[in-house]
Every structure is written in structure tokens, then in C-alpha cells.
Amino acid sequence: MAAGPIAERNQDATIYVGGLDEKVTEALLWELFVQAGPVVNVHMPKDRVTQAHQGYGFVEFMGEEDADYAIKIMNMIKLYGKPIRVNKASAHQKNLDVGANIFIGNLDPEIDEKLLYDTFSAFGVILQTPKIMRDPDTGNSKGFAFINFASFEASDAAIEAMNGQYLCNRPISISYAFKKDAKGERHGSAAERLLAAQNPLSQADRPHTLFADAPPPPQSAPSAPPPPAVPPPPPGGSGGPMMPPPLPPMGVPPPSMPPPPFPPSGGGWGGQQG
């Protein structure tokens, strides 16, 4: 089941699977990923002494379309309680790290890596599995995590949109993470941004910053003539039924009727005496 030399693999149809639990085997990976498409071979590098795998592996498919489909449906699913990271096993992936690394604080204990990935991948390509810092003894979250984006456009958008927003009933705080090799200096500096702009690999893998189902922008249409003016509503209410005119006082004929002739003297109307 192990693959041959790397040079003989179809790199475009090979995916990298990381974050694997020690109980995961090549047979299990084969059974899992064959659901996405025909698998050619599976390889998990192992320690020469202990023969234990090192937490990652490679799966080669028959075609590139199958590999792309596997990435879409298998990324961040859990095996033995651990979310796995699935992406293309291209040799230049490691060169995509431009320093767009953000810190996320005040996380709810129930938030896991998949929720962070699903939330923040909307802003751009995430290079590695979101890293939630956990207690080594209990495995409980310490309340903060790190996410490494492939571009500063994505990390800037994530900070602007999500800083102070509620995630699982807690307002989260987001900022650029501190650099490991520079005390007190954060990622996102002008020097890092300049180097990222000059990196042809990061330009080729430009992340999306819009949701895939966002509607297209409205097309500019020629100006239409203004609609005709609406006549004022009739008296008695706007848009309702027309009210009848008020009745004239008793004994006074309506203005549209001529006055009746004066009754003859000595008699009333209808032969009655006045």
C-alpha cells in the first residue's frame, strides 16, 4: 500500500493528510479516502526505530479532480477525535507562509479547530490547521489560538470583520501574533508585507475574500425616466374609499338643485296648514 519514490507519484493528484492520531493506519486512510475517488496508493512516513508513523501521510488518486474533491469533503473531519488537515501535497506549500499569523483570544472552551477553520476560511486560504493551545494533561483549551493565512489581505479582513464579534456567546479578540524570533514584535509589519508582495507563489495562490455564494455586483443600468407623479388622495383618507359629501341642513336644498317655489299663501305643502 505504500507509494513508490516521490518522483514517480502524480503530485497534482496527491494530497497531504496531517494531524493524524497514532492509531490511524494506512488501511484506514485508504478506506476513508476511497470514498472520494479511486486511490492509487497511500504512504505514511514512519520512524525507522519505533516504526510509528509521524502524524501525516500522502494519498495519491487516479486523477487530479478526485484529489480536489477529497480536499473539499475531507478537510477538518475528525479521526479519533482529532481534526485532520487535507491539502495538496505540492512542494511549494511551505513557501507560502508570509507571516500572516493572527492571535485569537477569549475563546469559549467548546470551540474546536473545525469551528475556527469553518469560520475563518471565509476570509482566505488557511495554510495549517488552526492551533488551539491546550493543556497537555487534560487537553482542555486554554482560551486562545493561532491561525496562519496565506496572505495579509485575508488576515487583515479577518481582523477587521471578527475582532470583538461573538463566537459561542463570547466576544473574541483578534490581533497579529507575536513573532517567535523577535521579542515584542508582531507579525504584519511593513517588511513582511513587502516580502509577501514580492512572493510569486503567494500571488499565484491568491485567496478568496468573498463568500462563494455572494451575489454578483449589480450592473449599471441606464437612468430611467422618473415615474409619473402620484395625484393627491381624495379628501377623507389616503388611498381609501371616497367619503360622500356632507348632507345639507334640514330644509336647505342641495346646491345642485334649484330652490322649490314658494308655497301659496294660506296653505302648506301637501295641503296642510302652516
Backbone as CSV, one residue per row, in Angstrom:
resi,resn,N_x,N_y,N_z,CA_x,CA_y,CA_z,C_x,C_y,C_z
1,MET,0.827,-1.208,0.000,0.000,0.000,0.000,0.858,1.253,0.000
2,ALA,2.101,1.117,0.370,2.986,2.274,0.368,3.321,2.676,-1.044
3,ALA,3.536,3.980,-1.215,3.805,4.501,-2.540,5.260,4.302,-2.894
4,GLY,5.564,4.465,-4.180,6.929,4.376,-4.644,7.636,5.687,-4.409
5,PRO,8.768,5.885,-5.078,9.515,7.130,-4.933,8.649,8.334,-5.253
6,ILE,8.965,9.446,-4.574,8.154,10.644,-4.747,8.147,11.098,-6.199
7,ALA,9.272,10.921,-6.892,9.354,11.387,-8.276,8.378,10.641,-9.169
8,GLU,7.988,9.402,-8.791,7.088,8.620,-9.625,5.627,8.932,-9.337
9,ARG,5.342,9.669,-8.303,3.956,9.998,-7.985,3.444,11.105,-8.897
10,ASN,2.135,11.107,-9.066,1.473,12.232,-9.723,1.202,13.288,-8.648
11,GLN,2.084,14.268,-8.546,1.979,15.242,-7.462,0.677,16.026,-7.517
12,ASP,0.177,16.257,-8.736,-1.074,17.015,-8.854,-2.268,16.223,-8.347
13,ALA,-2.157,14.901,-8.298,-3.248,14.057,-7.814,-2.962,13.501,-6.430
14,THR,-1.958,14.046,-5.752,-1.584,13.561,-4.422,-1.933,14.622,-3.385
15,ILE,-2.504,14.169,-2.288,-2.878,15.078,-1.212,-2.062,14.759,0.025
16,TYR,-1.882,15.785,0.844,-1.211,15.647,2.145,-2.289,15.562,3.220
17,VAL,-2.139,14.620,4.137,-3.075,14.449,5.254,-2.278,14.577,6.545
18,GLY,-2.554,15.605,7.331,-1.817,15.855,8.556,-2.702,15.831,9.784
19,GLY,-2.066,15.885,10.944,-2.794,15.876,12.212,-3.364,14.516,12.556
20,LEU,-2.719,13.447,12.116,-3.247,12.097,12.311,-2.926,11.569,13.697
21,ASP,-3.902,10.904,14.276,-3.700,10.240,15.560,-2.795,9.024,15.368
22,GLU,-2.144,8.622,16.436,-1.209,7.500,16.347,-1.897,6.192,15.989
23,LYS,-3.205,6.120,16.206,-3.926,4.871,15.903,-4.328,4.766,14.433
24,VAL,-4.159,5.843,13.660,-4.525,5.814,12.248,-3.522,4.970,11.475
25,THR,-4.032,4.141,10.573,-3.187,3.275,9.753,-3.372,3.608,8.276
26,GLU,-2.493,3.056,7.444,-2.616,3.258,6.011,-3.910,2.643,5.483
27,ALA,-4.290,1.503,6.038,-5.535,0.862,5.609,-6.739,1.738,5.919
28,LEU,-6.705,2.380,7.086,-7.812,3.259,7.447,-7.877,4.462,6.510
29,LEU,-6.725,5.054,6.193,-6.723,6.176,5.259,-7.247,5.746,3.898
30,TRP,-6.851,4.542,3.455,-7.331,4.050,2.169,-8.862,3.937,2.170
31,GLU,-9.417,3.332,3.206,-10.869,3.155,3.289,-11.598,4.498,3.383
32,LEU,-10.959,5.458,4.027,-11.585,6.770,4.168,-11.604,7.529,2.844
33,PHE,-10.462,7.595,2.188,-10.359,8.452,1.011,-10.841,7.793,-0.274
34,VAL,-11.021,6.479,-0.283,-11.571,5.853,-1.468,-13.030,6.262,-1.673
35,GLN,-13.638,6.814,-0.636,-14.996,7.338,-0.778,-15.042,8.597,-1.637
36,ALA,-13.895,9.259,-1.792,-13.848,10.462,-2.620,-13.473,10.156,-4.057
37,GLY,-12.815,9.011,-4.302,-12.400,8.660,-5.650,-11.414,7.506,-5.632
38,PRO,-11.087,6.978,-6.814,-10.151,5.847,-6.887,-8.772,6.219,-6.334
39,VAL,-8.282,5.443,-5.382,-6.995,5.688,-4.738,-5.939,4.787,-5.381
40,VAL,-4.804,5.379,-5.732,-3.696,4.616,-6.314,-2.829,4.020,-5.209
41,ASN,-2.424,4.853,-4.247,-1.638,4.343,-3.131,-1.683,5.306,-1.956
42,VAL,-1.279,4.819,-0.798,-1.244,5.580,0.453,0.128,5.365,1.078
43,HIS,0.702,6.448,1.564,2.027,6.337,2.196,2.047,7.182,3.463
44,MET,2.459,6.559,4.576,2.620,7.258,5.851,4.069,7.091,6.299
45,PRO,4.887,8.132,6.251,6.288,8.003,6.692,6.351,7.550,8.144
46,LYS,7.266,6.604,8.414,7.370,6.021,9.759,8.770,6.204,10.318
47,ASP,8.834,6.248,11.631,10.113,6.307,12.316,10.873,4.996,12.105
48,ARG,12.157,5.102,11.785,12.919,3.903,11.466,13.124,2.986,12.671
49,VAL,13.086,3.568,13.859,13.334,2.768,15.062,12.035,2.197,15.617
50,THR,11.071,3.076,15.866,9.831,2.639,16.504,8.795,2.131,15.511
51,GLN,8.976,2.442,14.219,8.022,2.078,13.174,6.652,2.728,13.374
52,ALA,6.607,3.774,14.195,5.368,4.536,14.363,5.334,5.662,13.335
53,HIS,4.144,5.915,12.799,4.053,6.999,11.814,4.222,8.351,12.503
54,GLN,4.511,9.354,11.719,4.886,10.663,12.259,3.749,11.673,12.226
55,GLY,2.508,11.193,12.121,1.357,12.089,12.221,0.871,12.650,10.901
56,TYR,1.413,12.175,9.781,0.942,12.658,8.481,1.137,11.569,7.442
57,GLY,0.527,11.766,6.294,0.635,10.794,5.220,0.271,11.418,3.887
58,PHE,0.379,10.613,2.822,0.081,11.065,1.467,-0.858,10.059,0.807
59,VAL,-1.845,10.588,0.105,-2.803,9.752,-0.611,-2.788,10.182,-2.079
60,GLU,-2.512,9.247,-2.957,-2.481,9.543,-4.390,-3.744,8.986,-5.043
61,PHE,-4.408,9.841,-5.811,-5.634,9.446,-6.507,-5.342,9.170,-7.974
62,MET,-6.362,8.635,-8.647,-6.232,8.358,-10.072,-6.115,9.646,-10.880
63,GLY,-6.862,10.676,-10.470,-6.842,11.931,-11.206,-6.844,13.123,-10.270
64,GLU,-6.507,14.277,-10.822,-6.440,15.499,-10.023,-7.811,15.922,-9.525
65,GLU,-8.859,15.655,-10.305,-10.210,16.046,-9.883,-10.606,15.303,-8.608
66,ASP,-10.227,14.035,-8.512,-10.540,13.274,-7.295,-9.813,13.843,-6.083
67,ALA,-8.563,14.266,-6.287,-7.807,14.859,-5.185,-8.438,16.162,-4.723
68,ASP,-8.870,16.986,-5.670,-9.516,18.251,-5.303,-10.818,17.993,-4.557
69,TYR,-11.574,16.988,-4.989,-12.830,16.665,-4.321,-12.581,16.162,-2.905
70,ALA,-11.539,15.349,-2.726,-11.221,14.843,-1.390,-10.857,15.980,-0.444
71,ILE,-10.152,16.974,-0.947,-9.791,18.120,-0.105,-11.039,18.850,0.362
72,LYS,-12.013,18.982,-0.518,-13.227,19.728,-0.177,-14.061,19.023,0.880
73,ILE,-14.162,17.688,0.780,-15.099,16.983,1.673,-14.428,16.384,2.908
74,MET,-13.101,16.205,2.871,-12.425,15.534,3.985,-11.658,16.476,4.908
75,ASN,-11.400,17.685,4.473,-10.591,18.579,5.298,-11.289,18.887,6.616
76,MET,-10.576,18.733,7.722,-11.028,19.060,9.077,-12.043,18.083,9.650
77,ILE,-12.253,16.929,9.008,-13.066,15.922,9.686,-12.223,15.311,10.816
78,LYS,-12.877,14.658,11.756,-12.163,14.142,12.917,-11.942,12.642,12.802
79,LEU,-10.696,12.236,13.072,-10.340,10.838,13.204,-9.811,10.619,14.614
80,TYR,-10.477,9.749,15.352,-10.129,9.514,16.760,-10.119,10.828,17.547
81,GLY,-11.090,11.681,17.242,-11.257,12.924,17.992,-10.341,14.061,17.571
82,LYS,-9.512,13.858,16.538,-8.586,14.907,16.101,-8.940,15.354,14.688
83,PRO,-9.060,16.678,14.465,-9.337,17.151,13.101,-8.105,16.980,12.220
84,ILE,-8.297,16.444,11.034,-7.181,16.245,10.119,-7.129,17.381,9.113
85,ARG,-5.940,17.674,8.654,-5.710,18.730,7.678,-5.422,18.080,6.331
86,VAL,-6.200,18.431,5.321,-6.058,17.841,3.990,-5.830,18.961,2.979
87,ASN,-4.700,18.893,2.267,-4.454,19.857,1.201,-3.536,19.226,0.155
88,LYS,-3.267,19.984,-0.892,-2.425,19.469,-1.965,-1.002,19.257,-1.454
89,ALA,-0.382,18.165,-1.863,0.974,17.837,-1.425,1.991,18.456,-2.372
90,SER,1.831,19.740,-2.641,2.751,20.418,-3.547,4.000,20.847,-2.788
91,ALA,5.135,20.826,-3.488,6.412,21.106,-2.833,6.548,22.551,-2.400
92,HIS,5.764,23.451,-2.988,5.934,24.870,-2.660,5.021,25.313,-1.523
93,GLN,4.255,24.389,-0.929,3.300,24.790,0.107,3.997,25.476,1.280
94,LYS,5.173,24.965,1.659,5.871,25.537,2.805,6.341,26.961,2.529
95,ASN,6.501,27.318,1.261,6.971,28.662,0.924,5.856,29.694,0.923
96,LEU,4.622,29.262,1.205,3.503,30.191,1.191,3.367,30.956,2.506
97,ASP,4.099,30.552,3.528,3.994,31.223,4.823,4.649,32.601,4.713
98,VAL,3.790,33.637,4.684,4.291,35.011,4.533,4.303,35.753,5.864
99,GLY,3.806,35.111,6.933,3.768,35.766,8.233,2.415,36.329,8.611
100,ALA,1.377,35.981,7.840,0.025,36.474,8.145,-0.586,35.611,9.242
101,ASN,0.018,35.673,10.426,-0.347,34.821,11.553,-1.095,35.657,12.579
102,ILE,-2.330,35.273,12.900,-3.150,36.059,13.821,-3.357,35.295,15.121
103,PHE,-3.572,36.074,16.172,-3.866,35.551,17.515,-5.344,35.768,17.798
104,ILE,-6.015,34.741,18.331,-7.434,34.825,18.683,-7.568,34.500,20.159
105,GLY,-8.073,35.432,20.933,-8.192,35.248,22.365,-9.626,35.229,22.848
106,ASN,-9.805,34.863,24.122,-11.097,34.780,24.810,-12.028,33.779,24.135
107,LEU,-11.472,32.621,23.779,-12.269,31.583,23.132,-13.065,30.796,24.162
108,ASP,-14.272,30.436,23.777,-15.092,29.559,24.603,-14.452,28.166,24.652
109,PRO,-14.525,27.474,25.782,-13.901,26.141,25.866,-14.455,25.137,24.860
110,GLU,-15.685,25.360,24.376,-16.292,24.411,23.456,-15.832,24.591,22.014
111,ILE,-15.131,25.670,21.707,-14.691,25.918,20.330,-13.561,24.958,19.984
112,ASP,-13.690,24.285,18.833,-12.645,23.372,18.398,-12.017,23.868,17.099
113,GLU,-11.062,23.095,16.590,-10.319,23.514,15.403,-11.206,23.612,14.171
114,LYS,-12.158,22.710,14.043,-13.028,22.737,12.874,-13.895,23.991,12.846
115,LEU,-14.415,24.390,14.007,-15.234,25.598,14.051,-14.412,26.820,13.669
116,LEU,-13.176,26.895,14.157,-12.322,28.016,13.772,-12.021,27.985,12.279
117,TYR,-11.739,26.806,11.764,-11.439,26.713,10.332,-12.652,27.122,9.498
118,ASP,-13.824,26.602,9.842,-15.026,26.928,9.082,-15.344,28.416,9.155
119,THR,-15.061,29.040,10.302,-15.372,30.456,10.473,-14.402,31.341,9.704
120,PHE,-13.117,31.072,9.820,-12.118,31.994,9.286,-11.675,31.667,7.864
121,SER,-11.987,30.482,7.353,-11.605,30.181,5.970,-12.423,31.006,4.988
122,ALA,-13.497,31.638,5.448,-14.261,32.516,4.562,-13.452,33.734,4.140
123,PHE,-12.415,34.087,4.902,-11.634,35.285,4.594,-10.424,34.990,3.703
124,GLY,-10.058,33.730,3.532,-8.915,33.405,2.694,-8.355,32.037,3.005
125,VAL,-7.307,31.693,2.296,-6.682,30.376,2.428,-5.951,30.274,3.767
126,ILE,-6.224,29.208,4.505,-5.543,28.917,5.769,-4.520,27.825,5.493
127,LEU,-3.262,28.076,5.867,-2.177,27.172,5.493,-2.131,25.918,6.348
128,GLN,-2.312,26.055,7.650,-2.268,24.894,8.537,-3.551,24.830,9.364
129,THR,-3.742,23.720,10.014,-4.881,23.597,10.918,-4.806,24.664,12.002
130,PRO,-5.903,25.371,12.279,-5.881,26.335,13.387,-5.370,25.677,14.660
131,LYS,-4.457,26.365,15.334,-3.788,25.783,16.502,-4.392,26.347,17.781
132,ILE,-5.213,25.548,18.437,-5.772,25.916,19.735,-4.803,25.437,20.813
133,MET,-4.367,26.339,21.657,-3.443,25.972,22.720,-4.220,25.236,23.814
134,ARG,-3.751,24.032,24.148,-4.468,23.179,25.087,-3.552,22.747,26.229
135,ASP,-4.188,22.415,27.338,-3.452,21.893,28.481,-2.924,20.502,28.135
136,PRO,-1.627,20.254,28.316,-1.076,18.952,27.910,-1.628,17.778,28.705
137,ASP,-2.097,18.030,29.915,-2.596,16.929,30.746,-4.063,16.622,30.482
138,THR,-4.883,17.667,30.421,-6.325,17.464,30.271,-6.804,17.594,28.834
139,GLY,-6.041,18.286,27.999,-6.484,18.528,26.630,-7.483,19.650,26.500
140,ASN,-7.790,20.329,27.595,-8.745,21.429,27.555,-8.109,22.670,26.941
141,SER,-8.954,23.447,26.270,-8.475,24.663,25.626,-8.042,25.692,26.665
142,LYS,-6.961,26.398,26.360,-6.504,27.480,27.223,-7.174,28.808,26.888
143,GLY,-8.040,28.814,25.879,-8.804,30.025,25.569,-8.204,30.899,24.489
144,PHE,-7.177,30.423,23.793,-6.631,31.218,22.690,-6.065,30.293,21.623
145,ALA,-5.905,30.846,20.402,-5.482,30.025,19.265,-4.740,30.898,18.267
146,PHE,-4.140,30.252,17.272,-3.415,30.932,16.208,-3.882,30.393,14.858
147,ILE,-3.990,31.295,13.884,-4.356,30.913,12.522,-3.363,31.576,11.575
148,ASN,-2.855,30.794,10.634,-1.864,31.276,9.683,-2.492,31.342,8.293
149,PHE,-2.683,32.549,7.787,-3.263,32.746,6.462,-2.167,32.781,5.401
150,ALA,-2.583,32.618,4.150,-1.636,32.645,3.032,-1.359,34.052,2.531
151,SER,-2.111,35.037,3.001,-1.894,36.407,2.539,-2.331,37.385,3.623
152,PHE,-1.764,38.591,3.557,-2.155,39.628,4.511,-3.524,40.206,4.178
153,GLU,-3.947,40.091,2.927,-5.312,40.537,2.609,-6.328,39.737,3.400
154,ALA,-6.087,38.421,3.510,-7.013,37.564,4.249,-6.955,37.846,5.745
155,SER,-5.751,37.979,6.300,-5.633,38.222,7.740,-6.170,39.597,8.115
156,ASP,-5.925,40.598,7.265,-6.480,41.936,7.541,-8.006,41.896,7.553
157,ALA,-8.589,41.179,6.585,-10.046,41.085,6.516,-10.610,40.358,7.727
158,ALA,-9.910,39.313,8.183,-10.389,38.563,9.351,-10.353,39.425,10.611
159,ILE,-9.271,40.185,10.783,-9.163,41.040,11.970,-10.225,42.118,11.946
160,GLU,-10.416,42.736,10.788,-11.382,43.833,10.694,-12.810,43.354,10.920
161,ALA,-13.118,42.174,10.405,-14.504,41.701,10.479,-14.823,40.994,11.793
162,MET,-13.871,40.311,12.407,-14.182,39.427,13.528,-13.723,39.938,14.884
163,ASN,-12.862,40.929,14.945,-12.402,41.410,16.246,-13.567,42.003,17.037
164,GLY,-13.801,41.476,18.216,-14.904,41.936,19.055,-16.228,41.249,18.788
165,GLN,-16.287,40.382,17.764,-17.532,39.676,17.470,-17.710,38.498,18.430
166,TYR,-18.956,38.061,18.549,-19.267,36.966,19.470,-19.149,35.625,18.752
167,LEU,-18.443,34.702,19.390,-18.309,33.333,18.904,-18.612,32.417,20.077
168,CYS,-19.720,31.697,19.978,-20.190,30.860,21.102,-20.403,31.710,22.360
169,ASN,-21.093,32.814,22.188,-21.519,33.688,23.295,-20.366,34.383,24.009
170,ARG,-19.203,34.500,23.346,-18.085,35.240,23.910,-17.507,36.186,22.865
171,PRO,-17.241,37.442,23.253,-16.574,38.339,22.296,-15.095,37.976,22.177
172,ILE,-14.659,37.665,20.976,-13.274,37.252,20.774,-12.412,38.458,20.418
173,SER,-11.157,38.388,20.774,-10.199,39.443,20.443,-9.204,38.884,19.434
174,ILE,-8.933,39.668,18.388,-8.048,39.213,17.312,-7.007,40.280,17.036
175,SER,-5.765,39.858,16.894,-4.668,40.762,16.545,-3.578,39.921,15.898
176,TYR,-2.575,40.594,15.364,-1.453,39.847,14.807,-0.635,39.229,15.949
177,ALA,-0.184,38.002,15.732,0.556,37.271,16.755,1.983,37.807,16.864
178,PHE,2.578,37.597,18.014,3.979,37.964,18.206,4.880,36.989,17.443
179,LYS,5.978,37.487,16.927,6.949,36.636,16.242,7.722,35.811,17.260
180,LYS,8.062,34.606,16.869,8.822,33.742,17.771,10.278,34.188,17.892
181,ASP,10.829,34.706,16.812,12.256,35.021,16.807,12.552,36.488,17.076
182,ALA,11.534,37.285,17.341,11.743,38.713,17.611,10.898,39.090,18.824
183,LYS,11.563,39.424,19.902,10.867,39.704,21.155,10.061,40.994,21.040
184,GLY,8.787,40.903,21.340,7.916,42.073,21.356,7.476,42.567,19.989
185,GLU,7.859,41.901,18.911,7.480,42.346,17.565,6.394,41.429,17.011
186,ARG,5.368,42.050,16.446,4.244,41.291,15.918,4.396,41.076,14.416
187,HIS,3.682,40.066,13.948,3.569,39.865,12.510,2.745,41.002,11.889
188,GLY,2.829,41.103,10.571,2.082,42.137,9.869,2.853,43.411,9.651
189,SER,4.166,43.376,9.842,4.983,44.577,9.674,5.083,44.943,8.188
190,ALA,5.555,46.157,7.946,5.698,46.620,6.568,6.707,45.771,5.807
191,ALA,7.759,45.307,6.492,8.766,44.474,5.827,8.161,43.144,5.393
192,GLU,7.361,42.524,6.262,6.728,41.261,5.896,5.772,41.437,4.726
193,ARG,5.039,42.530,4.742,4.087,42.780,3.656,4.806,43.007,2.335
194,LEU,5.953,43.664,2.383,6.727,43.886,1.160,7.256,42.571,0.602
195,LEU,7.754,41.707,1.482,8.235,40.405,1.034,7.093,39.550,0.492
196,ALA,5.934,39.644,1.125,4.784,38.871,0.654,4.344,39.335,-0.732
197,ALA,4.413,40.644,-0.968,4.014,41.164,-2.276,4.963,40.716,-3.375
198,GLN,6.218,40.424,-3.007,7.210,40.001,-3.993,7.287,38.484,-4.142
199,ASN,6.475,37.747,-3.364,6.497,36.289,-3.420,5.583,35.813,-4.540
200,PRO,6.120,35.274,-5.628,5.255,34.860,-6.749,4.327,33.710,-6.388
201,LEU,4.719,32.876,-5.421,3.863,31.764,-5.049,2.608,32.243,-4.346
202,SER,2.767,33.216,-3.454,1.590,33.731,-2.757,0.682,34.486,-3.708
203,GLN,1.255,35.116,-4.743,0.411,35.796,-5.715,-0.360,34.785,-6.547
204,ALA,0.282,33.633,-6.843,-0.409,32.619,-7.640,-1.538,31.971,-6.869
205,ASP,-1.399,31.872,-5.559,-2.430,31.264,-4.725,-3.223,32.338,-3.999
206,ARG,-3.635,33.338,-4.724,-4.396,34.449,-4.134,-5.666,33.936,-3.494
207,PRO,-5.899,34.190,-2.233,-7.082,33.641,-1.566,-8.339,34.399,-1.949
208,HIS,-9.455,33.740,-1.743,-10.734,34.416,-1.945,-11.049,35.241,-0.704
209,THR,-11.646,36.388,-0.910,-12.042,37.226,0.222,-13.538,37.473,0.220
210,LEU,-14.253,36.780,-0.665,-15.704,36.887,-0.705,-16.290,35.492,-0.540
211,PHE,-17.497,35.425,-0.032,-18.153,34.140,0.078,-18.484,33.622,-1.313
212,ALA,-18.424,32.315,-1.453,-18.629,31.734,-2.777,-20.038,31.981,-3.293
213,ASP,-21.021,32.086,-2.387,-22.392,32.272,-2.832,-22.825,33.725,-2.794
214,ALA,-21.874,34.641,-2.763,-22.232,36.061,-2.758,-22.830,36.439,-4.104
215,PRO,-23.882,37.260,-4.119,-24.481,37.641,-5.403,-23.536,38.519,-6.196
216,PRO,-23.601,38.458,-7.524,-22.734,39.314,-8.332,-23.092,40.772,-8.147
217,PRO,-22.133,41.686,-8.325,-22.443,43.108,-8.170,-23.458,43.554,-9.194
218,PRO,-24.369,44.444,-8.838,-25.393,44.895,-9.784,-24.770,45.634,-10.952
219,GLN,-25.317,45.358,-12.143,-24.835,46.032,-13.338,-25.433,47.435,-13.409
220,SER,-24.608,48.356,-13.882,-25.072,49.739,-14.002,-26.026,49.839,-15.179
221,ALA,-27.262,50.210,-14.926,-28.282,50.330,-15.961,-28.478,51.799,-16.317
222,PRO,-28.904,52.087,-17.591,-29.153,53.488,-17.961,-30.263,54.081,-17.107
223,SER,-30.116,55.336,-16.851,-31.073,56.006,-15.974,-32.444,56.039,-16.625
224,ALA,-33.432,55.595,-15.909,-34.799,55.558,-16.414,-35.497,56.864,-16.061
225,PRO,-36.509,57.252,-16.873,-37.236,58.489,-16.537,-37.950,58.340,-15.214
226,PRO,-38.101,59.418,-14.499,-38.771,59.329,-13.199,-40.220,58.908,-13.361
227,PRO,-40.756,58.199,-12.403,-42.162,57.765,-12.501,-43.094,58.958,-12.439
228,PRO,-44.275,58.819,-13.059,-45.228,59.951,-13.030,-45.649,60.277,-11.610
229,ALA,-45.947,61.548,-11.425,-46.349,61.997,-10.092,-47.682,61.382,-9.704
230,VAL,-47.761,60.973,-8.484,-48.995,60.368,-7.975,-49.937,61.492,-7.549
231,PRO,-51.191,61.498,-8.048,-52.120,62.567,-7.643,-52.419,62.475,-6.163
232,PRO,-52.720,63.610,-5.564,-53.030,63.593,-4.129,-54.271,62.771,-3.850
233,PRO,-54.327,62.133,-2.708,-55.505,61.311,-2.378,-56.736,62.176,-2.195
234,PRO,-57.886,61.610,-2.480,-59.130,62.388,-2.296,-59.380,62.680,-0.830
235,PRO,-60.179,63.689,-0.573,-60.480,64.007,0.843,-61.151,62.829,1.526
236,GLY,-60.808,62.676,2.799,-61.451,61.629,3.583,-60.544,60.450,3.838
237,GLY,-59.296,60.515,3.382,-58.366,59.410,3.649,-57.496,59.156,2.440
238,SER,-56.281,58.731,2.676,-55.337,58.474,1.594,-55.490,57.042,1.134
239,GLY,-55.881,56.879,-0.133,-55.971,55.543,-0.688,-57.208,54.784,-0.287
240,GLY,-58.089,55.317,0.564,-59.277,54.606,0.994,-60.479,54.964,0.133
241,PRO,-61.638,54.448,0.475,-62.845,54.767,-0.312,-63.213,56.235,-0.149
242,MET,-63.770,56.772,-1.230,-64.158,58.186,-1.208,-65.365,58.374,-0.308
243,MET,-65.307,59.344,0.581,-66.399,59.621,1.509,-67.458,60.467,0.802
244,PRO,-68.725,60.222,1.076,-69.787,61.049,0.450,-69.735,62.470,1.004
245,PRO,-70.215,63.447,0.202,-70.216,64.838,0.686,-71.159,64.992,1.875
246,PRO,-70.913,65.944,2.737,-71.806,66.128,3.907,-73.216,66.526,3.487
247,LEU,-74.156,66.029,4.261,-75.560,66.338,3.970,-75.862,67.791,4.322
248,PRO,-76.688,68.453,3.490,-77.057,69.854,3.815,-77.998,69.891,5.005
249,PRO,-78.127,71.030,5.671,-79.074,71.145,6.804,-80.501,70.897,6.348
250,MET,-81.308,70.540,7.313,-82.720,70.273,7.028,-83.379,71.505,6.445
251,GLY,-84.141,71.287,5.400,-84.884,72.379,4.786,-84.086,73.157,3.762
252,VAL,-82.799,72.899,3.612,-81.990,73.632,2.636,-81.686,72.682,1.495
253,PRO,-82.061,72.991,0.281,-81.824,72.079,-0.834,-80.338,72.022,-1.150
254,PRO,-79.926,70.941,-1.733,-78.522,70.838,-2.149,-78.180,71.921,-3.152
255,PRO,-76.927,72.329,-3.241,-76.579,73.422,-4.152,-76.795,73.071,-5.611
256,SER,-76.845,71.773,-5.942,-77.029,71.398,-7.339,-78.491,71.421,-7.761
257,MET,-79.444,71.630,-6.823,-80.876,71.625,-7.144,-81.426,73.057,-7.011
258,PRO,-82.328,73.414,-7.939,-82.939,74.777,-7.822,-83.867,74.832,-6.623
259,PRO,-83.999,75.983,-6.000,-84.902,76.090,-4.831,-86.349,75.853,-5.249
260,PRO,-87.101,75.218,-4.398,-88.530,74.966,-4.747,-89.308,76.286,-4.743
261,PRO,-90.419,76.296,-5.483,-91.251,77.533,-5.477,-91.845,77.787,-4.101
262,PHE,-92.032,79.060,-3.813,-92.597,79.439,-2.512,-94.011,78.914,-2.411
263,PRO,-94.375,78.295,-1.299,-95.740,77.741,-1.209,-96.799,78.849,-1.231
264,PRO,-97.941,78.536,-1.784,-99.021,79.560,-1.837,-99.455,79.956,-0.434
265,SER,-99.930,81.209,-0.320,-100.359,81.706,0.988,-101.614,81.016,1.438
266,GLY,-101.633,80.769,2.692,-102.829,80.141,3.259,-102.769,78.661,3.280
267,GLY,-101.759,78.122,2.739,-101.679,76.655,2.740,-100.245,76.197,2.881
268,GLY,-100.085,75.017,3.296,-98.745,74.451,3.428,-98.514,73.420,2.342
269,TRP,-97.423,72.868,2.424,-97.079,71.811,1.460,-97.958,70.588,1.695
270,GLY,-98.431,70.025,0.600,-99.251,68.827,0.705,-100.645,69.129,1.228
271,GLY,-101.090,70.425,1.127,-102.445,70.748,1.583,-102.569,70.895,3.060
272,GLN,-101.447,70.964,3.787,-101.535,71.114,5.227,-101.365,72.588,5.581
273,GLN,-101.994,72.993,6.653,-101.895,74.343,7.140,-100.579,74.549,7.816
274,GLY,-100.014,75.755,7.626,-98.776,76.047,8.268,-98.951,76.435,9.707
